[in-house]
Amino acid sequence: MLTGPEERLLTALASVEVDRNLRRDFPPALSLPALAMELGVVRSALHVPAAALESKGLIQSIKSNVIGATRRRTVLLLTKEGLELANDMGVLHDNGQSAPVAFGRSSDIEALRSMLSEPGIVTLTGLPGIGKTTLARAVTYGLEKEGRRFGWCTANAATDLDLIMKSWTKFYFNESPKLSASRLEEDFIYVLDEAQEIHRRHAESIKSMIQNASQATVLVITRTPSIFSTIPSATRYPLEGVDIEAASKISPHLEKKRATQIAIALGGHPLAIEMWREGDDLPTPETPIAEFVTSTVLSRLSISAVQGLDKLSLEPFPIQRNYSLSDQTVDDLDEAAILKWGESGFEAHHLIRNVRSAAMDDNTRTSIHANLAAHWSAIQDHEARAFEMHHRIASGQSLDLELANVVSEESESAIAATLLSDALEREDREDLRILAATLAISRGETNTARKIASDIEEGPDRWKIDLECARMSGDDNECSRIEKLLLDRLPDSERASILVRGAIAMHDDRLPGPLDPELAIRLTKRLDKTEEISSEMSPSLTASTLILRYIIASGSSDVIQAASLRSSIVEILGEGHPRLEEIDLKITLRPWNDISESRLFESIQGTAGRHARLKKIHWGLDLSSSDIPQWLINAHDAEFKIEEDMNRPEHRRIDAFAWYWSGAIHSDDRIRLWAEAARRLRAAGCVKAASQVLDEIHAEIRSRHR
C-alpha cells in the first residue's frame, strides 16, 4: 500500500519516457528539481516518499548525466518492481523505447548490421568502455524496427547455460549444449553481452552451444582475451574509438575544441572522454587509457572513496546500497562516473575495476578480501553467504564446509557451482569435491559430476555419486552394479538410505496413473530389505519408508494395512505434519466426486509456492482425466506460464510433468508439449517416464494418420 505522496511520485516517474537499456543522459524530468516542480512541492518534500519507495524496492536513486545539465545530478528511476506496479496501476508511459544513441558510430553500425544479416557467429571485441554494448543496442534497435526479433543476455560471473537460454528463449531446459543450440530459431538474433565475465565453470558449455547453433545468428560481445573472442567459426569485429567529430556530443558540457583535443589524446575512447572534467590536466596525445584513469580520474577521489573503490573492484557480483559502502562513498564514486548501475545493484565500470585491481599487489588484495569476508560474515542474508565464501577463498583461508553447504543449499545453483570450482582450485579437498559433484547432479550435469568425482578416491563416497549419475542416465545395469558395491560396504544406516532412495526414485519415474501392480511388488520387496536394519534408520528415513508403503497400500485398496501404516507415521511425525497432510489429501481425493473436487480446490487456494500448487493440480488432473473441471485447467495454465528457478531435482520433475499435462489438456499442441516433457523428464532423471511419453507421442502420431 502506498501513501498519497508515494503514489504521486511513482506516477510522475512512470509518466516519463526513458530508455532503460542505457543508463546515461537521462531526461531532466527524472531529476529532483524537475520532479518537485511537476508535483508542485518544494524539493525537500520529496525526501520522505522517495526514501519510502526506495526502501520498498520500487525506485533507485543514482547520480547520472542529465540532458542539458553541465554536471551530474541525482535522478530517480523505477526498478523492475516499480515498473510492474506502475503498469498494474495503469500509469506507465508506453510510447515505445527511444532509439539508443551511438555518437560517431555510423560506419560501425552499417558494418555490424551487414554482418548480422545472415546466420552465423559475430564477435564484437574491444576495450572496456569503448562502446560495444551501445553499438549493439543501436544496431539491434534499428533491426528490430525492421521486423527482426532478438534475445539478449547480459552475462556476469553467475551466468550459466540455463540462464542464457532463459534470457534468449524464455525457457531453460537443463540440456546439453547441442540440444540447447537446436532450440535457437533462424529468424532471431541472439546477443550475449559481457561474455568475458562468464566463469570458466560454465564457459565451455556456453561456447559449445554457440558453436553448435549454425542455423542462428549470434552476436557475442566480449573483451579480449577471453574464451569467446577466439571462436574459430566466428566473424570478428574489433571496435576502435569513436569518430573524433563526435567528442563534443559525448561531453556536451565541453567546448567543441576542447572536446576534440581530449578525444584525440584518448584515442576516441567514449567512456574516458566522458570522465574528463574541467580542471583536469589535458592528456598528452596517445595517452594509455589505464594511465589516464589512474593519473586523472582516480586522483580526484578522496581517500575514503579510493578505499571504497578498492573493495568494490574485488566484489564478485553487483551489490546493493548499504551492503558494503557508505552512501557518501557511493555518491562520490557515482559523481566521478565510476559506477555502473543495473537491476541487481551497482558495480565499478569494468574499465575502472580492471585498472584498479591490476594496480594492487598480492598482499593488498589478500588483505582486502579478508576484510570483506569478515564484513559479509556479519550480514544475516543468504546472498551475503555467497559473497563471504568468495572472499574467504580469494584471501586464501581454508573454507569451512558448513559455509559451503549453506551456499550450495540457499544460493542460486550457478553461483554455488562457480564458488565451489574456485574453492577446489585453491584447496583440493575430498569433502568439497563431493559437494561440488553432488551440486552438479542436482543441476542435471551428469558429465560434469563424473569429471569432478573422477579425482575422489575409489570407495562409497565415489560410488554414491556414480550411482546418482547412472540413475540420471537410465542405466539400470550400472545402477545395480554400483548398488551392490555400496550395500556390501556401507553400514546398516546408510544401506537403508540407498534402498529407500532407490525405491522413491523408482516410484517417481513413471507417468501419472494407478501404480502398476508389478512395480508395487518390486517396491515392496525393496522396502522389505530395510526391515532387518530398521533399528539403524533415522526417524526421517523410517517415515519415508512408511509413507511409500502407505501409498502402495492405499493404491491397492488395502484399507486395514493403510490405516496401520498411517498410525505408525503419526507416531514419528505427529498428526498434522505437512508430509502426512499432503499424502492424506492425495489419498482422500479418491474416488473423484464433488466433495473431493471441493477439498482439492480449497487446498490449492491455501498452498504457497508454485511447485507445491502444481503437484496438487496434477493429482486432480490425474483423478479427473475423463472429465477435467475447467477451473482445474485454468489453474494449471496459470501456473504453467509462471517462470521460476528450479534448483531442486523435485522441482525439475514437477515442471516436466507440467509440460506433460499441458499436452494432455491441449490436444492441438500435444506433440510439441509432450516432446518437451520427454526432454525435461530425461534431464530430471526420470528416464523411464520420458520413454513412456515418447511412446505416447508415437501413438498420437499414428492415430492422426489413420
N, C-alpha and C positions, 0 to 999 in steps of 0.2 A: 504494500500500500504506500503510495506517495503522498506527501503533503502538497498543499496548493503550490507553494514556491518551487518545490522539486518538479512537479508536473509541468509547470510553465517553463522552467529552464530546459527540461528534457524536450518539450515540444519545440522550443526555439532552436535547439541544436538539430532536431530531426528535420527542420524545415530548410536547412542549409545544404545545398548540393556540394558534394566533395568527393574527389577521387580517393577512395580508401585504400587503394593499392600503393600509392606513392606518398609517403609521409614527409612532404616538404612543400613550401609555398602554399600554405592553406589560405582560404578566403578570410578576409578581415572579419566577417560576420561571426567567426568562431572565437575571436579574441574577447577577453573580459570587458574592455571598454565598449565594444560594439554590442555585446550581449546585454550589458547594463542599459545602454541606450534603447535597444529593441524592447526590453521589458519595462522601461520607464522607471528604473530604480537606480540608486547610487551603486557604484562598483562593489562597495563593502557588503551590500545586501546579498550579493551572490555567494559569499564565502560559505555560509551555513548550508544552503541547498546543494551547492557544488560538492562540498565535503561529504554530505549525506549520500549523494548519488555515487560518488567515487567509492565510498565505503561499501555500497551495495553492489559494486562491480558494474555499474551501468555507464559510467563515463571514465575518462582518463584525462588528466591534465598534463600537458607537456609544453616545453619551450620549443618553438619552431619558427621558421621563416614565415612571414605573413606577407601576402602580396601587397606591394606598395609601401611597406614599412621599412625603415632604414636599420632596424635592429630586430632581434628575435623577441617574440612575445609569448606569453602564456596563452595557449588555446585549449579549448575543451572539446574532446572527441567522444562520440558514442562508442562504447565497446560492442562486441558481438551481442552480448546480452541486452545492452541498451537499444541496439538496432531492432532486436526481436521484440522488445517491449514496445518500442515506438511503432513498429509495424502492427502489433496487436491492437494498439490504441488508435490506429488509423491516421497517424500524423507524420509518417515517414515520407520525406521527399522522394519522388520516384520518376525523375525525368531522364534516367539513364546516366551512365558514368561518363565523366568528362574525358576527352581524349588525353592520354598521357603526353607530356611534352618532353621531347628529347632534343634539346638545343644542339645544333651543329652536327646532326647525325643523319642528314638526308641521304647521303650516299650509302651509309651503313644500313639504313632502313631498306633501301631498294635492294642492296646485295643480300641481306638476310631474308627478305621476302622471296626473292628468287630461289634461294636455297631450300626454303620450306614449301615450295610449290609442288614437289614430288616426294614420294615416300623415301625414307632414309634417315640416317642419324646425322645431326649437325651439332658440333660442339662449339659453343661461344666462349672464348677464353679471354683473359685479360687480368690486369692488376686489380686488387680490391679497390672499390670506389671509382673505377674507371667508367662505370655506367652500363654494365652488362644487363642488369635487370631492367633499368629504364628503357634501354633499347628494345629488349624483348617485349616489354609491355606495350611500347609504341607499335611494334610490328604486329603483335597479336591483336591489338585493338583494331587496327586497320583491316586485318584479315577477317576478324570476327564480324565487322560491318559488312563484309562481302559474303558472309554465309558460312565461313569455316567455323568448326567447333573445336573447343580447347579443353584440355585437362591440365591443371597447373599444380605443382607441388613444390613448396619451398622447404628444403631439407635442413636438418640440424643433426646433432650427434645422436639423437634418439630415433632417427628415421630408419625404417626397415622396409622391406619389400611390400608388406601388407599395407603400411601407411601410404606408400606411393600409389598402390592400386586403389586404395580407398579414395585418395585425392583425385586420381585420374578417372576412375570409373564409378565411384560412389559405393563400391563394394570391395571387400577384401576376403581372400579365399584360403589362406594357409596352403598355397600350392607351390609347385616347383617353378623356377624361373621360366622354363619353356612353356608350361601351361599358362602362366600369368601373361606371358608375351602374346599368346594366341588370342587373348581377350581384347587386345587393343584393336580399335577399329580403323579402317583405311581412311575415312574422311575426317578423322580427328588429327589435331596437332597436340602432342603431349610434351609439356615443358617441365624439366627438372632443374630448379634453381638452387644455387649454393651447394652443388653436388659434392664439392670438396669437403663439406662438413660431415658427410656421412661416415660413420665409424667403420673401421676395417672389418668388424664383426659382421656387418650387413652389406658391405660394399660389393663383394664378389657376386652375390646372388642378384643384386640390383643390376650390376653391369651385365651379367649373363642374360637377364630378362631383356634389357635394352638391345643387346646384340641379336637376340632371337626374334625381335619384333620387326622383321623385314618388311611386313605389309604396312607398317605405320610410319608416321612422320614424328620423330622425336628430337626435341631441342634440349641439349644438356648444357647448362650454364655453369662454368667452373673456373676456378683459378688453376694455374699451373705451378708446379707439377701436381697431378692427382691421378688416381686410378682411372678417372673418367676422361681425362684430357688426352689419353693415348688409345682410345678405342680404334682398332685398325680400320674398320669399315666406315668410320665417320668422316664427314667433310668438316674441316676445322676452319673457324673464322676468328682470327685473333683481333681483338678490339684495341685500337690505339686511342690517343687523346682526341678531344673534340676539335672541330674547326676553330681556329683562333678567333674568327669574327664573332663567334657565339659567346665569348667570355663575358661580355657586358650583360648578356641576358641571364647567364648563370648567377652573376652577382650584380643585380640591378642597382645596388646602393653605391657601386663604384663608377667613377668616370670611365668612359669608353677607353681612353688612352691608358689609364692605369690598369684596367681590367685586361687589356691586350698585353701589356708588359708582364703581368703576373702569369697569364695563360702561356705565353712564350717560355717564360722561365720554368714553369712547372709542366711543360710538355702537354698542355691541354687537358690535364687531369681534373675532371669536373669537381670531385669532392675536395681536392686540395685547393682549387680556386675558391670554392665556397667558404673554406675555412680561413682564408686570409682576411685580416681585419685592418682597418685604417690604424696606423701607428706601428704596425709590424714592419720589420726591415724588408725591403724589396729583395726577393730571392734572385740570385745570380742565374744567368741562363743555364739550362740543363741541370738544375739542382735536383739531386735524387729525392724522390718523394719521402723516403724514410728520414732523410736528413732534414727536410723541411718540417715534417711532423714533429721531430724531436726538438729542433732549434727554435721553431716559431710557435706552433700550435701548443705544444706541451709546456713551453716556457712561460705561457700566460697563466697557467694554473697555479693555484695555491698549493702549499704542501699537503694539506688535507685532501684536496681534490686529486692530486697525483697519487696519494696513498689509496684513495678510493678507486682510482682507475687501475692501479696495480691489482687490487682484489678482483675487480670486475673482469679484467683481462684473463684471469685464471679460472673464472667460473665456467662450468661445462655447458650450461644452458642459460637462456634468458631468465632474469629474476624480476620479482615484483618489488615495488617501493616498500621501504621499511623492513625488508628481509635482511639486507646486508649493509646498505649505505644510508647515511642520513639524508633527509630531504634537501639540506643545503648542498651537500656534495652532488646529489643527483641534479639539482638545478644548475650548479656550476658547470658540470660536465655537459649538460644539455645546452647551456648558453654557448659553450665552445663548439657546438655541432659535433660532439663526440659520440652521442648516444644514438642508437638505432632502436626504434620502438616497433613492437608487434603485439599481436593479440595475447601472447603468453608472457609479456613483460618487456624488459629492455636489456640491451647488451651494448658493449662498445662496438662502434663500426669496426669491421674486420681489419681495415687498414690500420687503425689506431691500435687495436688489440695486438696485431702481429708485430708492429713496431715496438710496442711497449714490452711485450713478453720476450721478444728477441733480445732486448737490452738487459734483461735480468740475468744475473749469474745463478748458478745452481743453488747456492746457499740461500740467496734471497728468495728464489722461487719455492724452495722447500719450506722455508720459514713461513711464507705467506700461506701456503697450502695447509700447514699445521695449524696456523691461527684460524683459518677458515673452517677447518674440521672441527675445532673447538667451538667456534661460533655457531655452526649449523647444528651441532650436537645439543645445544641448549634450546633449540626451537622444536616445539612439540607438533610435528606435522610430517605426514608420510613423504611429502616431497623433499622436506629437509633431510630425511634419512638418505636419499639418493645423493644429494649434494655432499653430505658428511662422508658417505662411502667414497665418493670420487676423491675428495681431498685427503682422506686417510691413505688411500692407495698412492696418490701422487706425492705425498710427503714421505713415503717410504715406511709408514707404520704397518705393523702386522695387522691384518684385517680380522676383526672379531667375527666369528661365524654367526653369532646371533644377529649382528647388524646385517650381514649378507642375507640371512634368511628373511629378515623383515623387509628388506628392499625387494627381494625376489617375490614375496607374497603381496606386497602393497603397492609397489611402483608399477608403471607400465612395463610390460614384459620386455619390450625393445630396449628400454633404459637399463633394466636389470641385466639383460644379456650383455650389453656393452660394458657395464661396470665389472661383471664377473670375468669378461675377457681381459680387461685391463688388470684385474687382480691376479689372474693366472700368469700374466706376463711378468709381473713383479715378484710373485710368490707362488710357485707351482706346488700347491698343496692338494692332497688327495680329497680332503673334505670339500674344498672349493670346486674341484673338478667334478665331483659327484653332484654338487648343487648346480653347477653350470650345465651338465648333461641332463639332469632332471628338468631344468627350466627349458632346455631345447626341446625335450619331448613334449612338455606342456604346450609349446608353441607349434607343435607339429613338424619339427625339424629333425626327423629321424637320422638323416645322414650326418647332420652337424653333431647330434648327440653321440652317434657311434664314433665320430672323429675325436670328440673330446674324451670319450671313455676309453679310447684305444691306449691311452697312457696310464690308465688305472690298473693296478696290479690284478692279475687274474684271481678271481675269488668271488664271494657272494655280492659284494658291492658292484663289481663289474657285471655280474650275471643279471642282477636286478634291472640294470639299465638295458642290457641286451634283450631281456625278456619283454620290457615295455616296447622296445623298438620292433621286436618280432610281432608283437600284438598289433602295433600300428600298421605293420606291413601285411598283416593277414597270413603270416607264415606259421600254420598250425604245427607242422613238424618241428620247426625250430623252437616254438613255444614249449612243446612237450619235452624236448631235449634239455632246454635250459631249466624248466621247472623241476625236472628230475635231479639235476645237479644241485639246485637250491634246496629241495626237500631232503636231500641226503646230507647236506652240510649245515643247514640252519638250525638254531634252537627251536623248540616247540612253538614259542610265541610268534616267531617270525614265519615259521611254516604255516601256521594258521592264517596269517595275513596274506601270504601268497595264494592259499587256497580260496579264501573268501574274496579277495580282489579279483581273482580269475573268474570266479562264479558270477560276480556282479558284471564284469566285462562281457561274459557270455550272454547274460540276461539282457543287457542293454544293446547288444549288437544284433538287432533284428528289427523288422518293420512292425508298425502297430498291428494289434490284433490279439486274439487269445494266445496264451502261452502253449506252444507245441508240446504235446504230452511227452515226446521223446526227449526234448530239451529239458522239460521238468524233471524227468528221471535222471538225466546226466547232472543237472544242477544238484539234485538231492544227494546223489552218490558222492559228489564232490564235497558237499557240506557235511556229509556223514563222516568224512575223513577227519574232520575237526573235532569230533566227539571225544576221541581218546586224548586230545590235548586241550580240551576246553578249559581246564583249570589254569592254563598258562595264558589264556586270551584276556585282553583288556576288556573292560565293560563296553567300550565303544565298538570293538570288533565283535563281541558277543551280540550286541544289539543289532549290528549289521547282518549277522548270520540269521538271527531270529526274524528280522524284518523280511529278508529274502524268503525264508521258509513260510512266513505268514502270507506273502504274496502268492507263493506257489499253492499253498493250501486253499486260499480264498479263490484262486483261479480254477481249482479243481472241485470247488463246492464242498470241500471237507470242512463243514461248519464247526464240528467239535474240535478238530485239530487247530483250526484257525483261532478259535476262542482261547484255547490253551496257550498258544503261542503269543497271542496278544497280552494275556495276563503276565507272561514272562517278560515281555518287552516293557510293560508298565513297571515291573519291579526294578528294572535297570534305569529306564529313562524318566519314569514318573508320568502320571496321567497329564495330558495337555502339552506334552513335548511336541515341538514343531514337526519333527520327523514322523512321529506317530500320528499326529493330526492329518498330515499330508497323505499318508498311506490309508488311514481310515476314510478320508474323503474319496480317494480313488476307488476303494472297495465298495463304499456305500452308494456310489453312482450306479451300481448295477442292482436291479435292472434299470434301464434308462426310461424315465417317465417324467411327468410334470413336476413331481416332488424333487427328484434328483436334479432335474434341469434348474429348478429354482435354487437348490442348495449350491450348485456349481456357480450360478450367476452371482450369488451373494459372496461366495468365497473369492472369486476372481476380482470382484469390486474391492474387496478388502485386502488384496495381496499387493505388496510393494515389490518392485523390481520386474523388469521386462521378462527375463528368463523364467522367473517363478510363475508369472502370469501365463506365459506361453506354454509351460509344462501342463498347467491345468486346462488350458484351452485345448491342447492336443488330446487330453483324456476325453474331453467332451466330444471332440470331432470323431475320435475312435468309436466311442459308445453309440453315437447318434448318426453314424455314417450313412444309414439308409434314409434318414430324414433330418438333415442338419438344420437347426434353427438359424434364422437369418441373423439374429443378434450375435451368435457364435461366429459366423462367417465374418461379420463386420469387426468383431473383436480381434479375430486373427489377422485380418487385413490391416487393421490399425497398428498392431504390434509388429507385423512383418515389415512395415515401412520405416520403423524406427531403427536408426543405426546406433550400435552400442559396442564397446570394446568387448572382446571375448578372450580374456586372459586364461580362463579355466577350461579344461577339456570338456566338462559337463556343459558349459555354455556353448561351445562349438557344436556339440552333439544336438542340443536343443535347437540351435539355429539351423542346422542341417535338416532336421525334421520339419522345421517351419517351411522350408522350401518344398519338402515332400508334400505337406498338407496343402500348400498353396496350389500345387499341381493337381492334387485330388479335388480341390474345390473348383478351380478354374480350368475347365477342360479345354478351352480354346488355346491356352498357352501351356498345356500339360507337359508336352515333351521337353520343352526348354527348361521348365521349372524342375522337372524330375532329373534331367541331366545335371542341373546344378546341384540338386540334392545329393546325387550319387557322388559327385566330386567332393562335396563338403563332408559327407559321411565318411568317405575314404580318408580325408585329411583329419577327421576326428577319431580315427582308429576303428570305425565301425565298417570293416571291410565286407563282412557278410551282408549287412544291411544294404551297403552300396551295390553289391552284386544282385540282391533281390530287386532293387529299384531298376537296375538295368534290364532285368528280366521283364519287369512290368512295362518298361519303355518299349521293348521289342514286341510285347503282346499288344500294346496300344497301337503301334505302327501296323502290325498285321491286321488288327481289327478295322483300321481305316482303309486298308487296301481291299477289303472284301467287297 
